[in-house]
Structure formats: structure tokens, C-alpha cells
Amino acid sequence: MTHADAPVFELRDAPEGVPDDYARQTAADRPGVAQPIPQRPIPQQPWNRILIGAVTLFALLLGGWEWYWRDFGAVPSTRNTEGLWAIQRRRIDNGEGDATVLVGASRVYFDVQLSVWEKLAGKRPIQLAFEGTTPLIFLEDLAADANFTGRVLVGVAPKIFFSGFGYRGQALKTLRTESPSQHAGQWLSMRTVERWFAFYDPDFALAAVLKRQDWPERPGRPARRDVRKVSVTTDDRAAHLWSKVENDPAYREAVRDVWRQDFQPGPDDPPPEKVQEGIQREIARAAKVVSKLRARGVQVLFVRPPSAGPFLEDENKKFPRAKTWDALLAATGAPGIHFEDYPELQGLELPEWSHLTHADAERFTAALYRIIERDFWKPGAVDQNGAMRDAR
């Protein structure tokens, strides 16, 4: 088709005397009015129907996403944020300085059941453990706080504790710098979205879902899988292993695959001498903070929760007990409970080798508390190092 054959469109003006509601008006259309800014009237549309349609579409999409994750097995759960941790940490500064405090990584966070402890002790402990994070960060904070005069149980997950890994160490910054708007946002989130919607979890975010699809890998740089959702949390940070990890074989295997990534040597692994330097550094760090706490009368008890299968094998290979756990107790002079030394802490189910099922976590907590009450935190009790322990 040539230029001459192209269709011609005729532009027609509105009939004389009839205003064009959709035409942009300029200053030339308003003689004598000094207003150089053009004005365009809003066209007449069925706005009520448009709004209803948009809200309906939003509700359908939101409901579909929620239904999908409910069908997957998700339930509404409090998000384990730094703001949630800060709420519990402030309890010490608001009159509960003599409380029992739990610090550690995910094993203390998931495996020590606050309700069971409260039933046996008569008082609920303060849960300050954080997944993937060395407890020494928070132990040092407690040592610097004169308000804290209670007792502290320190969980030891070898890979986290003796490497100094601080995945959620940002919680201390949140504690000190959280603004009123952030505090209000945390409060509103806990009492609205988190209470009613199962999809509101970082693992179910669209970006996270897209990231874990089976994308092509770059040569020499295999994609690393992120840790999946493995726990359910309540408002005071009482947590337990998600039942899907226990009951869904495919999902349990997906979680195990994440752990397996660290069982094989990788290009970024530090040499053995660097690992040993890190172990010695963290033990010295622990000895310093324990000394400061004990000088103030705070009782410190280390606990090595259970692990199993390839996870335990990898921990024993990279962080042998003699160079880590035994050396830690010797350097700090503090007592410790290792699950391998107590039959009542063994024979429990760890579906993905690192955390106990909810039912066995309750049994573990009951057995652990009885050991503590019998051997450590009781008048005249003698710890495993032969030292007398003060009552509190």
C-alpha cells in the first residue's frame, strides 16, 4: 500500500457552542484569565462500578493466594521479626530482670517449649533465641545490662556458636533504634494481618516462590537453596517445628536438601586453620562474657540440644566435641548439659535431623527442666565440674 492509498482520518471539532468535555483547556481558551497551567476535566465514568470491580478482583486474587497456602498446610503464625524479639527483650528492662532467659539458635528457639517450662517452673521464661544466630551477641547485651540478674540458658549449635555466625544480630539495633512508627507497625501487624492470613510469611512471598524455581544454573556457581519455613511462632516467641516438616515426606526432604548443601566441601569454605581460629575466638569471647555475668551473680548454663543423622555427623567432623564443647566448658567454668550425656534427652524424633517434632520438643523440655532442677539450679546442687551452684 502506497502513501496515497493510506486511509485519511478527518478530525472533527465539537459542534459550535457545545463544549468538548475531554479536550484540554489552555490559557488561550480563557481570555483575560492569567492561568498558564492547562486544565483537563475528569471524564464522566461509572466510578462506583469500577471501584466495586477493582475491589472484587483484589478480593478474588487475595482469597486465591490465601486458599493456595492454606491447602499447602500453612496456618496463621506470628512473624519472627526483630521487632518481635525486641518486645521480649524489653521485658527485662520493664521489671523482669530476675527472669530465666533463653538464648541460642533455632534449636533452643524451636525445641524448648515455653508452656511446658512454665508448667514445671511456675514462671514462663523469656525467649531471646534467634535462628541462625550465635547467642553470644545477645549474651553480651545481657552482660552489659545491670537490670538483668536472673538465669540464662545458652544453647550451643556447634556450627552457629563456634563460627560466630550472626544472621539475625540486627535485632539489637532494632531494640535500640526502633521508631514509634515501627513499633506501631509491629503491633498492628501482629493483631491484624498475621492473626488471620496464612500466606503472610517470607517463605510464601511471590519473590521467594519465583527464586526457588528450577532456573538454569551458571557454570561453576550452583544456585544455593534458601532455608524453607520450618516453624510456627506465637506472640511471645513460643515456637515449634511446623507439622508439615514432620508429616509431609516431600517437604521434609526439601528441608533436608537445604541442610545437605553444607555437608559437602564448597569453594568458599575457610581452610581448617581458619576454622580452628574461629573456634578459639568464640570460646574466648564466651569466657569473657560468662565471667562478667557470673560476677554479677547471674547463673549461666550451656545446653547442647539434640541433632541426628548426617547433620550430627557433619557437626562432629567439623566441630569435634573435644575442641568445642569440652573446651568451652573448661574455658568458661560454667556447667553444661550435652544431650549425649543424658539418656532422657536421647531417642527423640528429629525429622530433618536438626529440630525436634512438637511432641518430642515438649518431652525434651520436661526432661531438660528436671535435669536442671535436680543438678544445677537448686540449693546445694553440684555441677558436672564439681562446683557448688547457688540457688535462685
FENUR-V706662 format. One record per pair of residues at least 6 apart in sequence whose C-alpha atoms are under 6 Angstrom apart, sorted by sequence separation. I is the first residue (numbers start at 1). GAP is how many residues later the second one is. D is the distance in Angstrom with one decimal. If there is no record, write none. Layout:
i->I gap->GAP d->D
i->I gap->GAP d->D
This chain:
i->118 gap->6 d->4.4
i->233 gap->6 d->4.3
i->339 gap->6 d->5.3
i->350 gap->6 d->4.5
i->375 gap->6 d->5.3
i->382 gap->6 d->4.7
i->232 gap->7 d->5.5
i->245 gap->7 d->4.7
i->349 gap->7 d->5.7
i->376 gap->7 d->5.7
i->381 gap->7 d->5.9
i->27 gap->8 d->5.9
i->232 gap->8 d->5.6
i->381 gap->8 d->5.6
i->27 gap->9 d->5.4
i->231 gap->9 d->5.5
i->231 gap->10 d->4.4
i->232 gap->10 d->5.6
i->230 gap->11 d->5.8
i->231 gap->11 d->4.4
i->379 gap->11 d->5.9
i->26 gap->12 d->4.6
i->230 gap->12 d->5.3
i->379 gap->12 d->4.5
i->25 gap->13 d->5.7
i->378 gap->13 d->5.0
i->25 gap->14 d->5.3
i->377 gap->14 d->5.9
i->24 gap->15 d->5.9
i->24 gap->16 d->4.7
i->109 gap->20 d->5.3
i->101 gap->24 d->5.6
i->105 gap->24 d->5.4
i->106 gap->24 d->6.0
i->100 gap->25 d->5.0
i->101 gap->25 d->4.8
i->102 gap->25 d->5.0
i->103 gap->25 d->5.1
i->104 gap->25 d->4.5
i->105 gap->25 d->5.0
i->106 gap->25 d->4.0
i->102 gap->26 d->5.6
i->103 gap->26 d->4.1
i->105 gap->26 d->4.5
i->134 gap->26 d->5.6
i->203 gap->26 d->5.9
i->105 gap->27 d->5.5
i->134 gap->27 d->4.9
i->105 gap->28 d->5.4
i->134 gap->30 d->5.5
i->104 gap->31 d->4.5
i->134 gap->31 d->5.6
i->103 gap->32 d->5.4
i->133 gap->32 d->5.6
i->134 gap->32 d->5.6
i->133 gap->33 d->4.3
i->225 gap->33 d->5.9
i->303 gap->33 d->5.5
i->306 gap->33 d->5.7
i->133 gap->34 d->5.1
i->301 gap->34 d->5.5
i->302 gap->34 d->4.4
i->303 gap->34 d->4.7
i->304 gap->34 d->4.7
i->305 gap->34 d->5.8
i->132 gap->35 d->5.4
i->133 gap->35 d->5.7
i->301 gap->35 d->5.6
i->303 gap->35 d->5.9
i->311 gap->42 d->5.9
i->287 gap->44 d->5.9
i->309 gap->44 d->5.8
i->283 gap->45 d->5.6
i->287 gap->45 d->4.3
i->308 gap->45 d->4.7
i->307 gap->46 d->5.6
i->108 gap->47 d->5.7
i->307 gap->47 d->4.8
i->335 gap->48 d->5.9
i->97 gap->50 d->5.3
i->100 gap->50 d->5.7
i->102 gap->50 d->5.9
i->104 gap->50 d->5.6
i->97 gap->51 d->4.3
i->98 gap->51 d->5.0
i->99 gap->51 d->5.0
i->100 gap->51 d->4.7
i->101 gap->51 d->4.7
i->102 gap->51 d->5.0
i->103 gap->51 d->5.1
i->104 gap->51 d->4.2
i->97 gap->52 d->5.6
i->98 gap->52 d->3.8
i->100 gap->52 d->5.6
i->82 gap->89 d->4.6
i->86 gap->89 d->5.0
i->256 gap->96 d->5.5
i->246 gap->105 d->5.6
i->163 gap->115 d->5.7
i->78 gap->116 d->5.6
i->241 gap->116 d->5.8
i->77 gap->117 d->6.0
i->162 gap->117 d->4.8
i->241 gap->117 d->5.8
i->240 gap->118 d->5.6
i->76 gap->119 d->5.8
i->76 gap->120 d->5.8
i->162 gap->120 d->5.7
i->76 gap->121 d->5.3
i->76 gap->122 d->4.1
i->75 gap->123 d->4.7
i->74 gap->124 d->5.6
i->114 gap->124 d->6.0
i->110 gap->129 d->5.1
i->69 gap->130 d->5.9
i->110 gap->130 d->4.4
i->110 gap->131 d->6.0
i->66 gap->133 d->5.5
i->151 gap->147 d->5.5
i->155 gap->147 d->5.9
i->156 gap->147 d->6.0
i->150 gap->148 d->5.6
i->151 gap->148 d->4.8
i->152 gap->148 d->5.1
i->153 gap->148 d->5.0
i->154 gap->148 d->4.7
i->155 gap->148 d->4.9
i->156 gap->148 d->5.0
i->140 gap->149 d->5.9
i->149 gap->149 d->5.4
i->153 gap->149 d->5.9
i->154 gap->149 d->6.0
i->155 gap->149 d->5.9
i->143 gap->150 d->5.3
i->77 gap->155 d->5.8
i->78 gap->155 d->5.3
i->77 gap->156 d->5.7
i->78 gap->156 d->5.2
i->111 gap->245 d->6.0
i->107 gap->248 d->5.9
i->113 gap->249 d->5.8
i->111 gap->250 d->4.8
i->112 gap->253 d->5.3
